[in-house]
């Protein structure tokens, strides 16, 4: 199993969720494919944890970079950018 850290920015106030992904699912894959597998295995249906499932707005740490889950796919964050609700991940919430 490969271990990845996800910053739970959307619903868990920045807690870190560790996600285990079977090596066979990421070997030889692109970063985008690896991110998709991390998102999949970060669901409590597949890997129950005491935190919410990985969702839009959460930030995956991969190869020294940070990628925020967006409506479709992932957005690489620049230094200083954060994830979470209202972080520009595909739609705006108007109050």
C-alpha positions as CSV (number, residue, x, y, z in Angstrom):
1,X,0.0,0.0,0.0
2,X,1.1,3.5,-0.8
3,X,0.2,6.2,1.8
4,X,-0.9,9.7,0.9
5,X,-1.9,12.7,3.1
6,X,-5.0,14.7,2.4
7,X,-5.7,18.1,4.0
8,X,-9.4,17.9,4.9
9,X,-10.0,21.5,4.1
10,X,-13.7,21.2,3.2
11,X,-15.3,19.7,6.2
12,X,-12.7,18.8,8.9
13,X,-10.9,22.1,9.6
14,X,-7.6,21.0,8.0
15,X,-7.2,17.7,9.8
16,X,-4.9,15.3,7.9
17,X,-6.5,12.1,6.6
18,X,-4.1,9.3,5.6
19,X,-5.3,7.4,2.5
20,X,-3.8,4.0,1.6
21,X,-3.9,3.1,-2.1
22,X,-2.9,-0.4,-3.4
23,X,0.4,-0.1,-5.3
24,X,-1.1,-2.0,-8.3
25,X,-3.5,0.9,-8.9
26,X,-0.9,3.6,-9.2
27,X,2.1,1.9,-10.7
28,X,3.0,3.5,-14.0
29,X,0.1,6.0,-13.8
30,X,0.1,9.7,-14.4
31,X,-0.3,12.2,-11.5
32,X,-3.9,12.8,-12.5
33,X,-4.7,9.1,-12.4
34,X,-3.0,8.8,-9.0
35,X,-5.0,11.7,-7.7
36,X,-8.2,10.0,-8.9
37,X,-7.3,6.8,-7.1
38,X,-6.5,8.7,-3.9
39,X,-9.9,10.4,-4.1
40,X,-11.6,7.0,-4.7
41,X,-9.8,5.3,-1.8
42,X,-10.4,8.3,0.4
43,X,-14.1,7.5,0.5
44,X,-15.4,6.0,3.8
45,X,-17.3,3.4,1.7
46,X,-13.9,1.9,0.8
47,X,-11.6,3.0,3.6
48,X,-13.5,3.9,6.8
49,X,-11.9,6.6,9.0
50,X,-13.0,8.8,11.8
51,X,-13.0,11.8,9.4
52,X,-15.3,12.7,6.5
53,X,-14.7,11.2,3.1
54,X,-12.3,13.1,0.8
55,X,-14.4,15.6,-1.1
56,X,-14.3,18.7,-3.3
57,X,-12.2,21.4,-1.6
58,X,-9.8,18.9,0.1
59,X,-6.1,19.0,-0.8
60,X,-4.0,16.0,-1.7
61,X,-0.3,16.1,-1.1
62,X,1.5,14.4,-4.0
63,X,5.2,14.4,-4.9
64,X,5.9,17.6,-3.0
65,X,3.0,19.4,-4.5
66,X,-0.6,20.1,-3.4
67,X,-3.7,19.5,-5.5
68,X,-7.2,20.6,-4.6
69,X,-10.1,18.4,-5.6
70,X,-12.4,20.4,-7.8
71,X,-15.8,19.6,-9.5
72,X,-14.0,17.7,-12.2
73,X,-10.4,16.7,-11.5
74,X,-7.8,18.6,-9.5
75,X,-6.2,22.0,-9.5
76,X,-2.6,22.4,-8.5
77,X,-2.3,25.0,-5.7
78,X,0.4,27.6,-5.7
79,X,2.4,28.3,-2.5
80,X,0.1,30.0,0.0
81,X,-3.2,28.9,-1.7
82,X,-5.6,26.9,0.5
83,X,-8.4,24.5,-0.2
84,X,-11.8,24.5,1.4
85,X,-15.3,25.8,0.6
86,X,-15.3,28.9,-1.5
87,X,-11.7,28.3,-2.7
88,X,-12.6,28.6,-6.4
89,X,-13.1,25.0,-7.2
90,X,-15.6,25.2,-10.0
91,X,-18.6,27.1,-8.7
92,X,-19.5,30.1,-6.6
93,X,-21.8,30.1,-3.6
94,X,-23.7,33.3,-3.4
95,X,-25.3,34.4,-0.1
